[in-house]
């Protein structure tokens, strides 16, 4: 930007697009930081309602359908009707983050499986893919803010290293847990456990 203002670079279409993309990226980063600051505080307000998790997942997957089709990624959803009392918008945000990550880090022709299970005291939601996977040494840190397992790949995909930290804060505010299991080169599986009365 400064190089164009100083007349060193010509403000051509390619450079303007690059500046625009960087502004969008920074704007998204600021938005994510604001969310994280709110969600990590003790005053996170949950607007709870009772809803069917499987219906919510089906609806969210439809929003991603075209993106997955463009990469020829097979996506499947399984699980019976599973009702929970939680903040629907915030749980949606967690699931959107996991779906976005699966889309980013699963190569063309891969697969993503979303499953819900109704246990005695909790609802389990898993998002599994056969993508790039996460290195063993990075796995313990992926829910820390700004931690990115593969810096170069995250630059290409626009990852900020905040999404999973936000997801963890939301799940923990519901007295639940989120865990990750992964083998580098084979894929990843994220499991959310939410108390039925969360």
C-alpha positions as CSV (number, residue, x, y, z in Angstrom):
1,X,0.0,0.0,0.0
2,X,2.8,2.4,1.0
3,X,4.7,1.6,-2.2
4,X,1.7,2.6,-4.3
5,X,1.1,5.8,-2.3
6,X,4.8,6.7,-2.7
7,X,4.7,6.0,-6.4
8,X,7.1,3.1,-6.3
9,X,4.4,0.7,-7.5
10,X,1.7,1.4,-10.1
11,X,-1.7,0.8,-8.6
12,X,-2.7,-1.8,-11.1
13,X,-5.6,-4.3,-10.8
14,X,-3.5,-7.1,-9.4
15,X,-2.0,-5.0,-6.6
16,X,-5.4,-3.5,-5.7
17,X,-6.9,-6.9,-5.5
18,X,-4.0,-8.0,-3.3
19,X,-4.5,-5.0,-1.0
20,X,-8.3,-5.7,-0.8
21,X,-7.7,-9.3,0.1
22,X,-5.3,-8.3,2.9
23,X,-7.8,-5.7,4.2
24,X,-10.5,-8.4,4.3
25,X,-8.1,-10.8,6.1
26,X,-7.2,-8.2,8.7
27,X,-10.8,-7.2,9.2
28,X,-11.7,-10.9,9.8
29,X,-8.8,-11.2,12.2
30,X,-10.0,-8.2,14.2
31,X,-13.5,-9.7,14.3
32,X,-12.2,-13.0,15.5
33,X,-10.0,-11.3,18.2
34,X,-13.1,-9.5,19.5
35,X,-15.1,-12.7,19.6
36,X,-12.3,-14.5,21.4
37,X,-12.0,-11.7,24.0
38,X,-15.7,-11.9,24.7
39,X,-15.8,-15.7,24.8
40,X,-12.8,-16.1,27.0
41,X,-14.3,-13.8,29.6
42,X,-16.4,-15.0,32.5
43,X,-19.4,-13.0,31.2
44,X,-20.2,-15.0,28.1
45,X,-24.0,-14.9,27.8
46,X,-25.6,-18.1,26.4
47,X,-29.0,-17.7,24.8
48,X,-30.1,-21.2,25.3
49,X,-33.0,-23.0,23.5
50,X,-33.9,-26.6,22.9
51,X,-33.2,-27.8,19.3
52,X,-32.4,-30.9,17.3
53,X,-28.6,-31.0,16.7
54,X,-28.9,-33.3,13.7
55,X,-31.3,-30.9,12.0
56,X,-28.8,-28.0,12.6
57,X,-26.0,-30.0,11.1
58,X,-28.0,-30.9,8.0
59,X,-28.8,-27.2,7.5
60,X,-25.2,-26.2,7.9
61,X,-23.9,-28.9,5.6
62,X,-26.3,-27.6,2.9
63,X,-24.6,-24.2,3.1
64,X,-21.3,-25.9,2.4
65,X,-22.6,-28.3,-0.3
66,X,-21.3,-26.4,-3.3
67,X,-17.9,-25.8,-1.8
68,X,-17.5,-29.5,-1.1
69,X,-18.8,-30.4,-4.5
70,X,-16.3,-28.0,-6.2
71,X,-13.4,-30.0,-4.5
72,X,-15.2,-33.3,-5.2
73,X,-15.2,-34.0,-1.4
74,X,-17.8,-36.6,-0.3
75,X,-19.6,-35.4,2.8
76,X,-22.0,-37.6,4.8
77,X,-24.1,-37.0,7.9
78,X,-25.4,-39.7,10.2
79,X,-27.2,-39.8,13.5
80,X,-30.8,-39.9,14.8
81,X,-32.8,-37.0,16.2
82,X,-30.8,-35.6,19.1
83,X,-32.3,-32.7,21.1
84,X,-30.2,-30.5,23.3
85,X,-30.6,-27.2,25.2
86,X,-27.8,-24.9,24.2
87,X,-27.0,-21.6,22.5
88,X,-27.8,-22.6,18.9
89,X,-26.0,-19.7,17.2
90,X,-22.8,-20.4,19.2
91,X,-22.9,-24.1,18.6
92,X,-23.4,-23.3,14.9
93,X,-20.3,-21.2,15.0
94,X,-18.3,-24.2,16.4
95,X,-19.6,-26.5,13.7
96,X,-19.0,-24.0,10.9
97,X,-15.4,-23.7,12.1
98,X,-14.9,-27.5,12.0
99,X,-16.6,-27.8,8.6
100,X,-14.5,-25.0,7.2
101,X,-11.3,-26.7,8.5
102,X,-12.3,-30.0,6.9
103,X,-13.0,-28.2,3.6
104,X,-9.6,-26.4,3.7
105,X,-7.4,-29.3,4.8
106,X,-9.1,-32.2,2.9
107,X,-7.7,-32.7,-0.7
108,X,-9.8,-33.1,-3.8
109,X,-11.6,-36.4,-3.8
110,X,-11.5,-36.8,0.0
111,X,-14.4,-37.4,2.4
112,X,-15.9,-35.8,5.5
113,X,-18.1,-37.6,8.0
114,X,-20.3,-35.8,10.6
115,X,-21.9,-38.0,13.2
116,X,-24.2,-37.4,16.2
117,X,-24.6,-39.8,19.0
118,X,-27.1,-39.7,21.9
119,X,-25.4,-40.9,25.0
120,X,-27.0,-41.1,28.5
121,X,-26.0,-37.7,29.8
122,X,-24.4,-36.1,26.7
123,X,-24.6,-35.5,23.0
124,X,-21.5,-36.4,21.0
125,X,-20.8,-34.6,17.7
126,X,-17.9,-35.8,15.6
127,X,-16.4,-34.3,12.4
128,X,-13.9,-36.6,10.7
129,X,-12.0,-36.2,7.5
130,X,-9.2,-38.0,5.6
131,X,-7.3,-34.8,4.9
132,X,-3.7,-33.8,5.6
133,X,-3.9,-34.5,9.4
134,X,-2.0,-32.7,12.2
135,X,1.5,-33.6,13.2
136,X,1.7,-35.4,16.5
137,X,3.9,-32.7,18.1
138,X,1.4,-30.0,17.2
139,X,-1.8,-31.8,18.4
140,X,-1.6,-30.7,22.1
141,X,-1.5,-27.0,21.1
142,X,-4.1,-26.7,18.3
143,X,-6.8,-25.2,20.7
144,X,-4.3,-22.5,21.8
145,X,-4.9,-19.1,20.2
146,X,-2.7,-18.1,17.3
147,X,-1.3,-21.6,17.2
148,X,-1.1,-23.0,13.6
149,X,0.3,-26.4,13.0
150,X,1.5,-25.6,9.4
151,X,2.3,-21.9,9.0
152,X,2.8,-22.1,5.3
153,X,-0.4,-23.9,4.6
154,X,-2.4,-21.6,6.9
155,X,-1.1,-18.6,4.9
156,X,-2.5,-20.2,1.7
157,X,-5.9,-21.0,3.3
158,X,-6.2,-17.8,5.3
159,X,-6.1,-19.5,8.7
160,X,-5.6,-17.1,11.6
161,X,-5.1,-19.6,14.4
162,X,-8.1,-18.4,16.4
163,X,-11.0,-20.5,15.2
164,X,-10.3,-23.5,17.3
165,X,-9.6,-21.4,20.4
166,X,-13.0,-19.8,19.9
167,X,-14.6,-23.2,19.4
168,X,-13.1,-24.4,22.7
169,X,-14.3,-21.4,24.6
170,X,-17.8,-21.8,23.4
171,X,-17.9,-25.6,24.1
172,X,-16.4,-25.0,27.6
173,X,-19.0,-22.3,28.3
174,X,-21.6,-25.1,27.8
175,X,-19.7,-27.3,30.3
176,X,-18.6,-29.5,27.4
177,X,-15.4,-30.7,25.9
178,X,-13.8,-30.7,22.5
179,X,-11.0,-33.0,21.6
180,X,-8.9,-33.8,18.5
181,X,-7.5,-37.1,17.2
182,X,-5.2,-37.0,14.2
183,X,-2.6,-38.9,12.2
184,X,-0.5,-36.8,9.9
185,X,-1.3,-37.7,6.3
186,X,-4.4,-39.7,7.2
187,X,-6.9,-37.2,8.6
188,X,-8.4,-35.7,11.7
189,X,-11.4,-36.3,13.9
190,X,-12.8,-33.7,16.2
191,X,-15.3,-34.8,18.9
192,X,-17.6,-32.4,20.8
193,X,-19.3,-33.6,24.0
194,X,-22.1,-31.5,25.3
195,X,-24.2,-32.2,28.4
196,X,-27.8,-32.6,27.4
197,X,-28.8,-29.9,29.9
198,X,-25.9,-27.7,28.9
